[in-house]
């Protein structure tokens, strides 16, 4: 950014914070709003948040004491109070300064509606008064999303984008515009002893009407039946003629035990956090679920995915975990051949076994079973890139971002798009996308790898040096030999290209 005509270096998060405050200068912006936009809803310490606000003030010549431009409103948030004069950016603006004008915009004001009925399922409110019951209400919401997603005539927003609205008072119109949907389902769960009460309400945002609502009082043993009833009602309300053509229950195989389901929901809440420690916790919970129900396809599929992902990030030894993951993935498919997670896990295993055709086929099967499975869509893009089909990999990453436009995991999806652009020798775009990936998740190993390689090939030595330092911090065991041996690149030219970029950046 510029101040008085002179360039002022700012971190991406500081720049985004400033832009958001300026764009919303007509109101007080809450801390939660800023965390949702700048950090993708991730947990942020008070010290980190304060340091970014202080850096934003410094960048515009303000301070916490003076607050001439950025004012703190006690217990409410922040507001930009300076005079703003807007002007069109010049054609000479550097690409990094025109990020919002590029493809893959982060926060479009209103996404276009797809050509299918589009629905977002917001996380159901936990009315039990006990925070430890959050996973239960989250699990209800997640299972409804999964059931709806298996119906190809629906466009269902992925779980991680819907869940960014958890605990927030937002207008339905805002949700619909930000996610690009017409229908929004909301509800609540109250669990007490061996009984559960679930309420659900379906809203047509285009007309502002409530088109269906219901309350269910059931024994906990009937919770899966309630999920089926809610999904049936939604489908029957929105598309009755299509609902008659296919009954989704023929594809759904719930676990034999509510305790096993309970453990998988807890495991997923850890898996989505994408840290080494949470990955280990998720695996332990999944092992417990499988001990209770050895034929629980989703539990086995997530377990396989978790093991391979950990090794992919450099958190574990691939030679050690690959046989464990393969056994889990094969057991998942055998237990429930209609579960998308089962095929996703097997596809991921096959990718690192260098069984490329089998991997692509399994990813495609997972997406046929659940066309709205954003994680599978993104990792299908990874597989395509490792096969040298970078244009198709780029499209898959973009589809994942559209399926889940506010996903805390979108850092991974941007990283995949960055890697695709690197393979295509589009280094400036690869650097831009990698920066966006790391803006959203500063510890994402894949983002650091591709940024280091792209900056090395582009001759941006300072960027490459900083990127390499951060890569070594995020993945201490990274070496050229590790990259060459562990990452399953089908084309030798692609592998040599990647190694050359890392070598130019200083990796040995």
Secondary structure as UniProt FT lines:
FT   STRAND          2..3
FT   TURN            4..5
FT   STRAND          6..7
FT   HELIX           12..23
FT   TURN            24..26
FT   HELIX           31..38
FT   TURN            40..41
FT   HELIX           46..59
FT   TURN            60..61
FT   TURN            64..66
FT   STRAND          70..73
FT   TURN            74..76
FT   STRAND          77..80
FT   TURN            91..92
FT   HELIX           95..101
FT   STRAND          117..121
FT   STRAND          125..126
FT   HELIX           131..133
FT   HELIX           134..149
FT   TURN            152..153
FT   STRAND          154..156
FT   HELIX           159..162
FT   HELIX           163..165
FT   TURN            166..167
FT   HELIX           172..179
FT   STRAND          183..192
FT   TURN            193..194
FT   STRAND          195..204
FT   TURN            205..208
FT   STRAND          209..219
FT   HELIX           220..222
FT   HELIX           223..238
FT   HELIX           240..243
FT   TURN            244..245
FT   HELIX           248..251
FT   HELIX           258..271
FT   TURN            272..273
FT   HELIX           276..292
FT   TURN            294..295
FT   HELIX           297..312
FT   TURN            313..314
FT   HELIX           318..335
FT   TURN            337..338
FT   HELIX           340..352
FT   TURN            353..354
FT   HELIX           356..369
FT   TURN            371..372
FT   HELIX           374..386
FT   TURN            387..388
FT   HELIX           390..403
FT   TURN            404..406
FT   TURN            408..409
FT   HELIX           410..423
FT   TURN            424..425
FT   HELIX           427..440
FT   TURN            442..443
FT   HELIX           445..458
FT   HELIX           461..474
FT   TURN            476..477
FT   HELIX           480..486
FT   HELIX           492..505
//
